[in-house]
Amino acid sequence: MMAVPFYDHAKLYHRRKEEIDAAIQRVLAGGRLDWGDEVPAFEGEFADWNEAAHAVTVGSGTAALKVALLALGIGPGDEVVTVSNTDVAVSSSIRFTGATVVWVDVDPVTRTMDPVAFEAAITPRTRAVMPVDLFGHPADLGAIVTIARRHGLAVIEDACIALGATIGARKVGTFSDVTCFSFAPTKHLGAYGSAGACLTQDAALAERMRKISGYGQHRSRHRAIHAGALPQGLHHETDGLNERLDEVQAAILRVKLSDLDATLDARRAQAARYETRLAGSSVATPQVAEGFGHAWRNYVIEVDDRDRIRQALADAGIGTSLSYAPPMHLQPVYAGLGQGPGSFPVTEYSCARLIGLPIGPHLDVSQIDEVCDALLRASRSSDQRVRDSAFSTSATP
């Protein structure tokens, strides 16, 4: 057992075991494992929490990105601009539609898409932009959406790790044509398996996403059949995928949604503790741009001696992550695209130095302090090695 685990799903389950077990039993006892009442109920509650008009649930965050792109008509011959310092799902979802992924560099403070770089990358083939709200910090959606509208581009926002983040007084979820979320177990709102959702203000777009993710038919036909009505026969209005959220996961998410505000409060308090404890050290702590509210799914620092410091934390029983490094343009799967080292210097500099520290409702303040103590010891040791090396070099005749 680690002294400070990166995740602890069992601990969080036991906090709400009674309610979660009851939700699962409700679905199983009711016998409606497909096309029941839990999915539409959760969609309404999730949309309301985000102050959005429509929520369309799907089977994963990756499915959310893919379904959004397909519903907006993105396909072969099109280009979609995005960033490289994120999960493979972003680039893969673009390429799985037949479109071309175009990466751009990021802002050095927020580590999200640089709007100037985005506009410079637009060509006659560009059809959409996919900004990523990295680690819980929103991208500069005001600038990105303005540029996109000027060029007639769709905006599909990857907010899979930014649920609850804000720009001004608004939560992310209503700025873009579609905002995509993941409910994987490690996210702010975690299912007990794979799950995701899309938010949109456009009713027609929401309906297209429902059909694409549900076999290309209107949901009412599926619901009628599973409720025991006389089958109406098939009526496919679009090509269809099976990318739906299931009833059990929806029921679990309805329980956990009631904890979401408290979860976000805990993450923000822990991030503030990190900032206070690490102030004045050589550790570069994450910054929040003015007017933005961070959701702190990840607390990602940057250090010069990354691998040595990460090993010291592991030796102290502290879990860490390397989200998301190396960046996608340096991954083997994309080697053929010709974007080698040096293509995106800000992205590469950050990815070579980052360490994700433990954060989340499974931890308490004493554990955050334990991480800080170990990190400060390791960073001081690293700093001393640098000074000793510099002295040795300067003293050499």
C-alpha positions in Angstrom: 0.0 0.0 0.0 1.3 3.5 -0.9 1.3 6.1 1.8 -0.4 8.5 -0.6 -2.1 6.7 -3.4 -2.9 8.5 -6.6 -6.4 7.1 -6.6 -8.4 5.1 -4.0 -11.7 4.0 -5.6 -12.5 1.5 -2.8 -12.4 4.3 -0.2 -14.7 6.5 -2.1 -17.1 3.6 -2.8 -17.4 2.8 0.9 -18.4 6.4 1.7 -21.6 6.1 -0.4 -21.9 2.3 -0.5 -25.5 2.1 0.7 -26.8 4.6 -1.9 -24.7 3.1 -4.7 -25.7 -0.4 -3.9 -29.4 0.6 -3.8 -29.1 2.4 -7.2 -27.6 -0.7 -8.8 -30.2 -3.0 -7.2 -33.0 -0.6 -8.4 -31.9 -1.1 -12.0 -31.3 -4.9 -11.7 -34.6 -5.5 -10.0 -36.5 -3.4 -12.5 -35.2 -5.5 -15.4 -34.6 -2.5 -17.7 -30.9 -2.8 -18.4 -31.3 -1.0 -21.8 -33.4 2.1 -22.7 -34.8 2.6 -19.3 -35.4 5.7 -17.2 -32.0 6.1 -15.6 -30.2 7.5 -18.6 -32.6 10.3 -19.5 -33.0 11.1 -15.8 -29.2 11.5 -15.4 -29.0 13.5 -18.7 -31.5 16.0 -17.3 -29.7 16.3 -14.0 -26.3 16.6 -15.6 -27.5 19.3 -18.0 -29.1 21.2 -15.1 -25.9 21.0 -13.0 -24.0 22.6 -15.9 -26.7 25.1 -16.8 -26.8 23.6 -20.3 -29.7 23.0 -22.5 -29.0 19.4 -23.6 -26.9 16.5 -22.4 -26.4 13.3 -24.5 -24.7 10.5 -22.6 -22.4 8.0 -24.3 -20.2 5.1 -23.4 -16.9 7.0 -22.8 -15.2 10.4 -23.2 -13.6 9.0 -26.4 -17.0 8.2 -27.7 -18.2 11.7 -26.8 -15.4 13.2 -29.0 -16.1 10.8 -31.9 -19.9 11.2 -31.8 -19.6 15.0 -31.6 -17.3 15.1 -34.7 -19.6 12.8 -36.7 -22.7 14.8 -35.7 -21.0 17.9 -37.0 -20.3 16.3 -40.3 -16.5 16.1 -39.9 -14.9 13.5 -42.2 -12.4 12.7 -45.0 -10.7 15.7 -46.5 -11.3 17.8 -43.4 -8.8 19.2 -40.9 -9.3 19.6 -37.2 -6.9 21.7 -35.2 -6.0 20.5 -31.7 -3.1 20.2 -29.3 -0.6 17.4 -28.7 -0.2 17.5 -24.9 -3.3 15.4 -24.1 -4.8 11.9 -24.3 -4.6 9.9 -27.5 -8.4 10.0 -27.6 -8.3 13.5 -29.1 -6.1 12.7 -32.1 -7.6 9.3 -32.5 -11.2 10.5 -32.6 -10.3 13.0 -35.3 -8.5 10.3 -37.4 -11.2 7.7 -36.9 -13.7 10.1 -38.7 -11.3 10.1 -41.7 -10.2 13.7 -41.0 -6.7 15.0 -40.5 -5.3 16.0 -37.2 -3.4 19.4 -37.1 -1.6 20.1 -33.8 -0.6 23.5 -32.6 1.5 24.7 -29.6 0.2 25.8 -26.3 0.3 28.8 -24.0 3.2 28.5 -21.5 1.1 29.5 -18.5 -2.2 27.5 -19.0 -0.7 24.8 -21.2 -3.8 25.0 -23.3 -4.2 25.9 -26.9 -2.5 29.1 -28.0 -5.2 31.0 -29.9 -2.7 32.7 -32.1 -1.2 29.4 -33.2 -4.7 28.1 -33.8 -5.6 30.9 -36.2 -2.2 30.5 -38.0 -2.9 26.8 -38.6 -6.3 27.4 -40.4 -6.4 26.4 -44.0 -9.2 26.1 -46.6 -9.6 22.4 -45.4 -10.1 23.3 -41.7 -13.5 22.4 -40.5 -13.3 22.4 -36.7 -11.1 23.1 -33.7 -10.8 20.8 -30.6 -9.4 22.8 -27.7 -8.5 20.8 -24.5 -9.2 22.0 -21.0 -6.0 20.6 -19.7 -5.8 19.2 -16.2 -8.9 21.2 -15.3 -7.9 24.6 -16.6 -10.2 25.8 -19.4 -8.7 26.7 -22.7 -9.1 30.4 -23.8 -12.5 29.7 -25.2 -13.4 33.3 -25.6 -10.6 33.8 -28.1 -10.9 30.4 -29.7 -14.6 30.6 -30.3 -14.3 34.1 -31.7 -11.6 32.9 -34.2 -13.7 29.8 -35.1 -16.8 31.9 -35.8 -14.8 34.3 -38.0 -13.7 31.3 -40.1 -16.9 29.3 -40.0 -15.5 26.5 -37.9 -17.1 24.2 -35.4 -15.8 24.1 -31.8 -15.7 20.7 -30.1 -14.3 21.2 -26.6 -12.6 18.4 -24.8 -13.5 19.1 -21.1 -13.1 15.4 -20.1 -10.9 16.5 -17.2 -12.4 19.9 -16.5 -15.9 19.3 -15.2 -16.9 22.2 -13.0 -14.2 24.5 -14.4 -15.4 28.1 -15.0 -14.7 31.1 -17.2 -16.1 34.1 -15.5 -19.3 33.0 -13.8 -20.1 30.3 -16.4 -19.2 26.7 -16.1 -17.6 25.1 -19.2 -20.2 23.3 -21.2 -22.0 26.2 -22.9 -19.2 28.0 -24.7 -18.7 25.5 -27.6 -20.9 23.8 -30.1 -20.3 20.6 -28.2 -18.5 20.1 -24.9 -17.3 16.6 -24.2 -16.9 14.9 -20.8 -15.6 11.7 -19.4 -17.0 9.8 -16.4 -14.1 7.3 -16.3 -13.5 6.1 -12.7 -10.6 8.6 -12.2 -12.6 11.7 -13.2 -14.3 14.3 -11.1 -17.6 12.4 -11.6 -16.5 8.8 -11.9 -18.6 5.8 -13.0 -17.7 2.2 -12.2 -16.7 1.6 -15.7 -16.6 3.7 -18.9 -19.0 6.6 -19.5 -19.2 10.0 -21.0 -21.4 12.8 -22.2 -21.8 15.7 -24.6 -23.4 19.0 -23.7 -24.8 21.4 -26.4 -27.2 24.3 -26.6 -28.4 23.1 -30.0 -31.5 20.8 -29.9 -31.0 19.5 -33.4 -27.4 18.7 -32.8 -28.3 16.9 -29.6 -30.8 14.7 -31.5 -28.2 13.8 -34.1 -25.8 12.8 -31.4 -28.4 10.6 -29.8 -29.2 8.9 -33.1 -25.5 8.3 -34.0 -24.7 6.9 -30.6 -27.8 4.7 -30.5 -27.9 2.7 -33.8 -29.1 5.6 -35.9 -32.7 5.4 -34.6 -34.8 7.8 -32.5 -34.6 6.7 -28.8 -38.4 6.4 -28.6 -38.4 3.3 -30.8 -35.8 1.6 -28.6 -37.6 2.6 -25.4 -40.9 1.3 -26.7 -39.5 -2.1 -27.6 -37.8 -2.5 -24.2 -40.9 -1.4 -22.4 -42.8 -4.3 -24.0 -44.6 -2.4 -26.7 -45.3 -4.1 -30.1 -42.1 -3.8 -32.2 -42.4 -1.1 -34.8 -39.7 -2.4 -37.1 -36.4 -0.8 -37.9 -36.2 2.9 -38.9 -32.5 4.0 -39.2 -32.2 7.7 -40.0 -28.4 7.9 -39.8 -25.5 5.5 -39.7 -25.4 4.3 -36.1 -22.9 3.3 -33.5 -23.5 1.5 -30.2 -21.9 4.2 -28.0 -24.6 4.5 -25.4 -24.4 4.9 -21.6 -26.0 1.9 -19.8 -28.6 2.1 -17.2 -26.5 0.8 -14.3 -23.8 3.4 -14.9 -26.4 6.1 -15.2 -27.9 5.1 -11.8 -24.5 5.2 -10.2 -23.7 8.6 -11.7 -27.0 10.0 -10.4 -25.9 9.1 -6.8 -22.4 10.5 -7.3 -23.6 13.7 -8.9 -24.9 14.9 -5.5 -21.2 14.8 -4.3 -19.8 16.7 -7.2 -19.7 20.2 -5.5 -18.1 18.8 -2.4 -15.5 16.9 -4.6 -14.6 20.1 -6.4 -14.3 22.0 -3.1 -11.9 19.4 -1.8 -9.8 19.5 -4.9 -9.6 23.3 -4.8 -8.6 23.3 -1.1 -5.9 20.7 -1.8 -4.6 22.7 -4.7 -4.4 25.8 -2.5 -2.5 23.8 0.1 0.0 22.7 -2.5 0.5 26.3 -3.6 1.1 27.5 -0.1 3.5 24.7 0.9 5.5 24.8 -2.4 5.8 28.6 -2.6 9.4 29.8 -2.8 10.8 26.5 -3.8 12.3 25.5 -7.2 9.1 23.6 -8.0 7.0 25.3 -10.7 3.4 25.1 -9.5 0.4 25.3 -11.9 -0.9 28.8 -12.5 -4.5 29.9 -13.1 -5.2 32.6 -15.7 -7.2 35.6 -14.5 -10.9 35.1 -14.9 -10.6 31.3 -15.1 -11.7 28.8 -12.5 -9.6 25.6 -12.3 -11.4 22.2 -11.6 -8.1 20.6 -10.5 -8.6 17.1 -11.8 -4.8 17.0 -11.9 -2.3 19.0 -9.9 0.7 19.1 -12.3 4.0 20.7 -11.3 7.1 21.1 -13.4 10.7 20.5 -12.2 14.1 20.3 -13.9 15.2 17.0 -12.5 11.9 15.2 -13.2 12.8 11.6 -13.2 15.0 11.7 -10.1 12.4 13.6 -8.2 9.6 11.3 -9.3 11.7 8.3 -8.1 12.2 10.0 -4.7 8.5 10.4 -4.4 7.9 6.7 -5.3 10.5 5.7 -2.7 8.5 7.6 -0.2 5.3 5.7 -1.1 3.7 8.6 -3.1 1.9 7.9 -6.4 2.5 10.3 -9.3 1.6 10.4 -13.0 3.0 11.6 -16.3 -0.2 13.0 -17.9 0.3 13.4 -20.8 3.9 12.8 -21.7 5.5 12.3 -24.1 3.1 14.4 -26.2 1.1 12.8 -29.0 3.3 14.1 -31.9 6.2 12.2 -30.5 4.3 8.9 -30.0 5.1 6.0 -32.3 1.6 5.8 -33.8 2.0 9.3 -35.3 5.6 9.1 -36.4 4.5 9.1 -40.0 3.0 12.5 -39.7 6.5 14.1 -39.6 6.1 16.2 -36.5 9.4 15.3 -34.7 11.2 16.9 -31.7 11.2 20.7 -31.9 7.8 20.9 -33.7 6.0 22.4 -30.6 8.6 23.7 -28.2 6.3 24.9 -25.4 4.5 21.6 -25.4 7.7 19.6 -25.4 9.3 21.7 -22.6 6.3 21.2 -20.3 6.0 17.5 -21.1 9.6 16.9 -20.3 9.3 18.5 -16.8 5.8 17.7 -15.5 4.8 15.4 -12.6 1.2 14.9 -11.6 0.8 14.9 -7.8 -2.0 13.1 -5.9 -5.2 15.2 -5.5 -8.8 14.3 -4.9 -11.5 13.5 -2.3 -9.8 10.2 -1.3 -7.0 12.3 0.4 -6.9 14.5 3.5 -4.7 17.6 4.2 -2.2 15.6 6.2 -1.5 13.5 3.0 -1.1 16.6 0.9 1.5 17.8 3.5 3.2 14.4 3.3 3.6 14.8 -0.5 4.9 18.4 0.0 7.4 17.3 2.6 8.8 14.6 0.3 8.8 16.8 -2.7 10.6 19.7 -1.0 13.3 17.3 0.3 13.7 15.8 -3.2 13.8 19.2 -4.9 16.4 20.6 -2.4 18.5 17.5 -2.9 18.3 18.1 -6.7 19.1 21.7 -6.4 22.2 20.9 -4.3 23.4 18.5 -6.9 23.1 21.2 -9.6 25.0 23.6 -7.4 27.7 21.0 -6.6 28.0 20.2 -10.3 28.3 23.9 -11.2 31.0 24.4 -8.5 32.9 21.4 -9.7 32.9 22.6 -13.2 33.9 26.2 -12.3 36.7 24.9 -10.1 38.3 22.7 -12.7 41.6 24.3 -13.9 
